[in-house]
Amino acid sequence: MIKRKSIQRASLSVALGLCIASSAYAQSNASGSIFGSGGQPGTTVVIRNTDTGLTREIRVDSNGRYSASALPVGKYEVRLKRDDVVVASKSDVMVQLGAGSEVSFGTSSSGTTTDIDRIEVRASAMSPIDVSATDSRQVFTAEQISKMSVGHSINALALLAPGVIAADSRYGNVTSFSGSAASENAFYINGYAVTNPLTNLGSTTLPFDGIGQFQAITGGYGAEFGRATGGVVNIITKSGTNEFKAGAQVLWSPKDLRAHSRNIYFPNTGKLPATDGLVYQNLSAQTTDSLVYGVYASGPIVKDRLFFYAGAEFEDQDRTTVSTRSNTPTGYQKRDYEVPRWLAKLDWYITDNHLLEFTGISDVTKQTMGTYEYNYMGTDIFKPGKVKNSGFYYKDGGELYIGKYTGYLTDNLTLTALYGQQEQDHIAEPWGYDPSVVYVSDNRNVANPVRNGAFAQLDYPDAYDKTDGYRVDLEWRLGNHTLRGGYDVQNSESRAGEVTAGPGYRWLYESMGAANANDTIPGSGGARGPGGNGDYVVKYVYANGGMFKVEQKAFYLEDRWQVTDNWLLSLGLRNESFQNFNADGIVYVEQKNQWAPRIGATWDVYGDSSLKVFANAGRYHLAMPNNVALRGAAGSTYTMEYFSFTGIDPNTGLPQGTVALGNGPYSSNNEYGQAPDPASVAAKGLKSHYQDEFVLGFEKQLGDSLAFGARYMFRDLKSAIDDMCDWRPAYYWALENGYSDAVAEALGDGLGNCRLFNPGVGNTFQLDDGTGNLVTVPLSAQQMGFPKLKRRYQGVNVFLEHPFDGKFYGKIDYTWSHNYGNAEGQLKSDVAQTDVSQTMDWDHPEIMLHANGNLPNDRRHYLKAFGHYQLNEEWRFSSTFTLMSGRPMNCTGYYAGPDPDGEFSNTVEYAGPYYRYCNGQVMPRGSAGTTPWIGRLDMGVAYRPSFLDNKLEVSVDLFNVTNSQRAQNYIEYGENGSIGNLYNQTNRVISYSTPRYMRLGIRYDF
């Protein structure tokens, strides 16, 4: 027998995790697994969670393997028993979210477990490479997050994953995964989908300290996941254990330790002296002071059986902001944010084979805003007024509740079931609102634009979002196959809308310039210019809204087949069905039986988890969110009426001496408040937005302390949904097919009212002939005049990682990528359009001319490096560095292409610089250069004094150490009012990257 003093010499032949044969395991979006080879068939592997006592006993199968899936994340001890005697064990085995941890027991040359008293090997002997994973992911545990220099949000964590970039700053704090639009991601908390149901932008969040594990899947996700063509953010909350724990934390980011933001200036054109070089927005006057404090407690209610975790976080943020250039009574804003969040989790292990989880989360943001006078000209320049003139109170958010059951029915059969529901209110209450005041704004090239009124649009006061859903998953391990199947339902309901404030309209001053003052105003429906200096005014009306629903169902089947000891093949198939309902509860889009194959493979090259080669290919579908129905399936009013004027009231900003330039209110999209027939809203047989993806990569362990890997990804958007707003194809089709001119006009008006369709292919529409009768109008891609849809992404990612060894953790990640085509996807970041699946692109063929090129989310180079160093038990240092190349820039203008009979300019063209022409010249997408490179260095230090048993932590994090503030985006309109008319904001900066700020922290863990 081997005596204990000989263990080290014998460990090479019998150590756990070194003699490894891969085993199929099933991924889960809320748990992990442990698997491996267990030596002689019939022996028993005992898996015990060291924090909760949860224990599973798995018998080794006839192939010498075992697998335990659907395990709660955490630390485990794995023991091998033979004849009820423990012969080997492995401690500190970490089960991560959606991942497999391999623990294998060595065998002798005869195939039996080495005859030993007992061998204990700790987790440091394990390879960091998960040979059972075919997807691409980044996982952070709570312990890792607490040691990193990272922002206090889930999106800050997501940005550390390969291929993930910040989306356009005008969308808020959201991300783009591997070339997809920011609305194409899916978010989960404890297995339940929490993606924003109205727009798909962002998600519900939770107390940051309540994150147990964070997972960002950037590609190759299995059949269990769906409803995303970007990436998946998957969060598991903390849970209670057998040890009572409690703690408190305070984080303060004081305004006095925050650098001033860079001011934004009008560009120096050399031709517009009235505004050249003037301050456009005095951002240096803005301040932000943030205080976050939180508490938590956790522990057993009944040891080994019933556990609780409760945490609360409150953020109090005071901000002052300033509006863009004008002398206005609302130009200075004081904003007070109160963000209370709480998390409660109950885990009940009825037995070791039957587990129940209950989660409650509250995520609410309250904002009280007051507006004050602020002047850019005169004697009180840059001085805020003292009298509050108007304001708003906002409250957004609500509660989320989730219940989950896990049943280990046998060693080889596992059942999980989950149900959740969420309700969020969106309250917007104006303060000082006077419905008689008309809102006035000004787009002319003047030094002091006209501004009046505080409220341009008013949101519905009773807006809300609701979701509910459930899923059931069954796993059966049969020999070399792990078979999984599941069914899930996700329903959402939103009430949303807005109306123009005041009397229901507002005024907007515009100019064509003197050189074009007598031309037709672009996009006006034929209104002629006013003459003179070209200045005119627009009476603007916009209103829409209602209550809308989306129902999504899916089932999937998956076989993870251990073909050989070294080869794992994952074969999955997912079926998706989507239904979108209008405000009357009638289905206006239905997509059934959408099949999505998912195939993945891994090759454990040497059989010891030191080198993995993997590949996967799949198709991914995405439904339209609720806000598509706002304009697409509800009665929407969007009109403009054009006037000349002789003067401007100095007090109200209202135009004086107005004379109509056109024939009354005009809507280029035919939005006059009429509700469309649900059958006519979308093309018949409308396909959903879906994408194909292929990934090939490898991961290699370099010695005991490094892992290296590379991955190639290719994504191809095969189908998208957008709206078409052009009457011409239906009108000419009707004439060609013998319909009268009156019917042709009715059919044309129907298509011109913006119908959902699949861009770049033939579509068949149901259009009203003017009598209530629907006519089937089949149109080929050629008849509609559009190019083929194209969005592609290619990326090569390489990384070098040093796993934490008690002293140091570090990772360097570099991605080269190219995102190109003629459409971004569901959004249009060029102008930060948030009308998901109803962007300006594809409205008519002229807007897609010269649209092929580098897309807005094309960041060719992105370097990320982060890590932390534990100097000793008291001192820790951390750092994060990112460097990315700029995004493509455009110069867009008014249409300057062929229009021989004026039909397009008089009846279709939009009233704005939205076309791929600039000053009369063709300017293809992405041909105006790129924005600057953006680099950022964050650093932190933490101190845990030993005289307090390391329970107290004092920390300082400095974000953007060098205070590098680079332009994130620019105004891309190259002209204003008419072709060649200079625009004083062309290439004006829209936003800069965040200035340097400091976060001071103190934490005590009992």
C-alpha positions, 0 to 999 in steps of 0.5 A: 500500500502507498503510505501518505509520505509517498503521495507526492511521488505517486501523484503523477499516476493517480492524481485527480484531473491528470488522467482525464477522459472527457465526458458528455455533460449538459449545459444549463443556464442556471447551474453547472456540472461535474463529470469525469472518469471514475475508474472501475465500473460500479464504484461510486462518486460522491459529490458534496457542496462544501458550503451547503452540504448538498450531496449526490452519489453517482455510480460509475457507468459501464464505460468508467464514466460519471456525470452530475448535472444541474448542480448549484454553482459553488465549491464541491468536494468529490470523493471516489468510494469503493466498497463504501471506502473512500479511496480518493478525493478532490477538494475545492472543485469550483462549479461555474455557471453553464460550465463543466468541471472535470474530476477524473480518477487515475487508473492502473494499466489493468484499468482498475483504480490504483490501490491506495489508502486515499489521495487528496488533490486540491483544485490547483491541479486541475486544468482551467480548460473546460473540454466539455464546452463548445461555446465561447464565454467569459465567467466571473465569480463573486470573488473575482468581481470583488477584486477587480477594477470594474464599474458597478454594473452588469454592462461593465462586466460584459464589456470585459468579454471578447467581442463585446463593445459599448453601443452608441452612447445615445442608447445609454449603458448597453452593449453590442456583441460581435457585430450585432445591434444592441437590441439583439442580446438576451439577459437572464437572472437565475434562469429567467429572461429579464430583457427589456420587453418594450425595446430589447435594449438593456435589462432588469438588474439587481444589487451588484453585490448580490451577483454570485456568478456572471456569464457572458456567452459571446457565441456558440450557445446551445439549443437551450438558449434562444431569442438572441442574435447578439450575446447572452448575459446570464447571472446567478445570484448569491445564495445562503450557506451553512455559515452565517454571514453578514456585511455592509458596504459604502461606495462614494464617488465624490464630485470634487474628485471627478475631472471636468467633462470636455466642452462640446464646440461648434466646428470651425467651418471657416464659413459660418462666423456666427457659430464657428468655435462657439461653445455648443454645450458647456459640459464642464459645468456638469457635476456627478456625486454618487453614494452607494450603500448596501447590506447583506445577510445569509445563512442557514435556517435549517442546516443542510436543508434551508438557506436564505440570502438577503441583500439591499443596495441604495444609490443616491446620485446627485447630478447637474446637467446643462442643455445645448446652446440657447438662452432658455428657462430650462437649460440647467437641470438638477437631477436627484436619483434614488435607486433602491434595489433588493434581493431575497433568495430562499433555497430549500433542499427538501432532500438531496434529490429535490431542490426548490429555489425562490428569488425576489428582486426589486429594481427601481429608479426614481428621478426628480428633476428641476429645470432652471434658467441657463444662458450662453449669451448676455451678462449671466453667461454660464450662470444657472438661475435660482428659480425652478421653472419646471421639472419631472418626476420619473419612477421606473421599475418594479419587482421580479419573482422566480421559482425553480425546482430541480429533481435528481430523479435517478443517477441519470435522469434530472428534471428542472422546472422554472416559473417567473413573473415581473411587473415594471411601472413607468411613471412620468409626472411633469412639474409646472406643466402648462398645457397652453405653452407651445414647445419651440426649437430651432435647427437653423445656423444661428448663434442663439437658437430659439427655445421655449417650453420645457415639454416637447412630448409627454409619455403615457402616465400609466405606462408599464411592462409585464412578463411571465414565463416558464420552462421545463427541462429534462435530461437523461444520460444514456451510455455515451449520450446525454439527451436533453429536451425542454419547453419554454414560454415567455410572454410580455405585455407593454403599455406605452405611448406619447403625445405632443405636449401643449396644445398638441403641436410644436414649432420647429424653425428650419432653413434651406439657405438663400441659394435654395430658398425657392426650391421645393422643401425636401420631404415636404410633399411639394411645399415650396421654399419661402424665398428670401434667406430660406428660413421657414417654420414647421408645425410638428405633430406626433402621437401614438400608443397603446397596449401590446403583447408578444408571446414566445414559445420554444422547444428543443432537443439536444444530444451530447454524444461522447463519441470517443474518450477525446471527442464530444459531439453536441447535436441540438435542434430548437424550434421557435414560435413568435406572436405579436399582438396589436392594441386590440389583442389581435395577432399582426405577426406570427412566425411558427416552427422556425427550426434552428440547428445547433452543432458543436464539437470538442476534441480533447487532443491529448486526453488530459484537458491541456489542449482543446479544439472546438467548433460550432455552427448554429442558427439563431432567431429573434422576435420583435419586441413590443414597441414595434406595434407602437407605430407599425400596428397602432394608429400613429400620427406623424405630420408636418405643416410648412409655413413662412414667417415674418417674425418671432415673438421674443417671449414665446418664440412663436412664429408671427405672420405665418403663410402656408407653403404647402397643402396642409399637414403632410406625413411622408409615412402616411401616418395620419392616425388611422389604425391599420388592418392587422392583416395588412401590417406585415407581409404574408409569411413574414420571416423572423430576424435570424442569423447563422454563425460559425466558430472555430477555436482552440485553448491550450494550457501552457505549463501550470500557470498559463492558458492560451487560446484563439477563436475565429467567428463568422456571423451572417444575418440571413433575414431581418425585419424592417418597415417599407414606406414607399407607395410606388411598387404597389401602385405600379403593380396595380396598374400593370395588373389592370386595376383602376387608378383609384384602386392603385392609389389606395394600394399605394397609400397602404404600402406607403403607410409603412408595412413590415417586410423582409428586406432584400427579398420578395414579399407579398402584402395584403393592402386595402383597395379603398373599400375595406377589401384586402388585395394580395400584392406580390412584389419581387425584390426587383419590383421593390428596388432594394438590394439584398440584405447584408450584415456580416461579422468576422472576428479573430480573438486571441487571449492569454490567461493566468488563473489565480494562484493565490497571488495573481490573476490576469488576462489579456484579450485581443480581438480583430474584427470586421463588421460590414454590410448595408444594415446594422440589424434592428437598430440604426446607430448612425442616428441612434434610432430606437424604433426597433425593426422600424428604422429609417433604412429600407423605407424606400430604395433611395435611402439604401443607395450606397449603403454598403460598407463598414457598419456602426459597430465595426471596431477593427481592433480591441485590446482588453487586459485586466487582473489583480495581485494579492501582495499579502493578506492585507494589500491587493492591487488591481487594474483594467486597461482597454484600447479600441479603434474608432467606429466608421463615420459617414457624411449624409445629406439630401438626395442627389440621385436620379429623379427624372420626373420629380416623383420621388422628391415630391411624394417620397423623399424625407425632409432631412439629410438622411441619404448617402450623398453629401453636398451633392456627391456620393458618400458610401457608408463608412467612407468619411473616416473613423472616430478616434481610438479610445483608451482607458486605464483603471487602477485600484488598491484595497487594504484589509488590516490583519488586526481586524482579522481582514474583515474590514476592507478599505479601497480606492479605485481610480477610473480613467487614470489619464483622464483621456476624453475622446470623441465617441460619436459625431453629427454625420449630417453634412448639410442642412435644409437643402443640397449644399447648404452648410450645416453648422454642426457637421462633425460636431462631437456628440459625446466624449468618453467618461472623465476621470473619477474616483470611487472610495469604498469601505466594507466590513464582512462579519 
